[in-house]
Amino acid sequence: MTSLDVNGIGMTSQRTRDRLIARLADEGISSFRVMEVMRRAPRHLFMDEAMASHAYEDTALPIGHGQTISQPFVVARMTELLLEVAPKVVLEIGTGSGYQCYVLSQLVERVFSVERLAPLHRQASRLIHELGVRNCHFKLTDGGWGWPEKGPFDAIMVTAAATSVPQSLLEQLKPGGRMVIPVGGGDTQELRVIDHQEAGGFSEHTVELVRFVPLVTGAR
């Protein structure tokens, strides 16, 4: 049993979460499955306690080490895009706080998540284990390398902005699979969907503009 306060009170209560989900629906999120998972997900546990009162606002928040927990709308959008190909096994590049990994774990059979920053890797993997999740697997490594020995994957989600799509990740995507990745430099990037065609080759399209921390190489 976990002693974590998954239900929350006040600004982390279920009523506050319900308001967030209503806002996501108003902004165009259409997947009932994604919204129900995010309605239950204790986002306040994936950040410092001092930030918890802001957990159910639709905004990105700092988690230390120059990283952020993504805006709920972006989490929902990327997740519903990934689910369109009905993946069973997903690779996540950039564990970060662990929140996105937690959301995915409630929707697919297995999640393999890699993180380059040791403190975030330790903290996220411990929290998700304490929450009783057993289908997430974690590795401390350079995100650009992926996790080739566990691939190929039905889907890949990249939660940091790459200047270009890493070839090593494309090689770990199954035919029929999908990658969702922010691409570009500067303050804003393009959120791209890349599909590995069954007949071979890749197709891609841009969904919208987003803002992510950069995908940096080298574990530490």
HELIX and SHEET records of a PDB file:
HELIX    1   1 GLY A   10  THR A   12  5                                   3    
HELIX    2   2 GLN A   14  ASP A   26  1                                  13    
HELIX    3   3 PHE A   32  ARG A   40  1                                   9    
HELIX    4   4 ARG A   43  PHE A   46  5                                   4    
HELIX    5   5 GLU A   49  HIS A   54  5                                   6    
HELIX    6   6 PRO A   72  LEU A   83  1                                  12    
HELIX    7   7 TYR A   99  SER A  105  1                                   7    
HELIX    8   8 ALA A  118  GLU A  130  1                                  13    
HELIX    9   9 GLY A  143  TRP A  145  5                                   3    
HELIX   10  10 PRO A  148  LYS A  150  5                                   3    
HELIX   11  11 GLN A  167  LEU A  170  1                                   4    
SHEET    1   A 2 LEU A  61  GLY A  64  0                                        
SHEET    2   A 2 GLN A  67  ILE A  69 -1                                        
SHEET    1   B 7 CYS A 136  LEU A 140  0                                        
SHEET    2   B 7 ARG A 110  GLU A 115  1                                        
SHEET    3   B 7 VAL A  89  ILE A  93  1                                        
SHEET    4   B 7 PHE A 153  VAL A 158  1                                        
SHEET    5   B 7 LEU A 173  VAL A 183  1                                        
SHEET    6   B 7 GLN A 189  HIS A 196 -1                                        
SHEET    7   B 7 PHE A 202  VAL A 210 -1                                        
END                                                                             
